[in-house]
Amino acid sequence: MNQGSLVSITAQQVLVMFLLILVGYLAVRARVLGAEARRSFSTLLVNIVVPAMIVDSYLIPFDPDILANLVRTALVSTGALLIGLGIALLATRRMQSPDRPILRFAITFSNAGYMGFPLIEALFGAEGLLYASIFNTFFNILIWTAGIALLDPGAKGANPVRELVKKPALLAVALGLVLYLGRVPVPDLIAQPIGLLGGMNTPLSMLITGIIIATSDLKAVIRRGALWQTILLRMLAVPAAAVLLCLATGTSGMVGAVIILLEACPCAAITSVFAVQYRYDEQLAAGAVVVSTLLSIAALPLFALFVQMMG
């Protein structure tokens, strides 16, 4: 696949995301929605939409022929995600801002599902998407454990097992693994509504981002050094670390390429949602999502070309 095609795929995904953000922005400006809608939408997304999306990602055929690659994908994905978290913690250890937790979250977690999956499908087809789904499993486990611990340090004194069981997304991961590994058939009558609910994830996240922007001074946010530090770490340092990990572990070919591309994606769209949920600077979180997404038009195709040359 040539560079023009890679840029085209990425640019199309970015354009769709910005149009969804625009809908949220215009809805507030036209007074169709109030700014307070972001909180109700974020609660809906975290407790219903994201769990449905996770379960839906496991409703794929089980293929025992590529089980060894699935295990390698699981191990290297976990390593890459933990290294990304380590980079976020180390790079911001001297930061005094009360918004340090949400910036650490933005550095650690990428928008792998929406931005990365179309490129993976174009480059590698169904097998690549299966590896991407394995990455997504450990991504979701980390986001709902370490990610939430970053954002809600006050919950550390609570019973950790009880707190984990309360997270609908983690319950969805457990259910999804049972369905996939157990090869449990799910009738279309059940699978279709799960898929429809899960499909709301990106639109709802972008609407929330648009609502925040409508009541923000985004120009002031863009001038903040913390924003650019976050974006540079997210878009350069974290994927570079994933490249080094794949080289060090001999993880080449399709598995390595999938992991690197998913780690090269912009800040997770849910960053804006969690800023609302945990009362961090919503404007800063929305700025990180918007600016990193825009920059991904150039960054993602470059990483895609790089992994093609590696393979």
Secondary structure, DSSP 4 states (H G I P E B T S, - for coil): --HHHHHHHHHHHHHHHHHHHHHHHHHHHTTSS-TTHHHHHHHHIIIIIHHHHHHHHT-S---GGGHHHHHHHHHHHHHHHHHHHHHHHHHTTT---TTHHHHHHHHH-B-IIIIIHHHHHHHHHHHHHHHHHHHHHHHHHHIIIIIHHHH-GGGGGS-HHHHHHT-HHHHHHHHHHHHHHTT----HHHHHHHHHHHTTHHHHHHHHHHHHHHTS-HHHHHT-HHHHHHHHIIIIIHHHHHHHHHHHHT--HHHHHHHHHHHTS-B-THHHHHHHHTT--HHHHHHHHHHHHHHHHHHHHHHHHHHHHH-
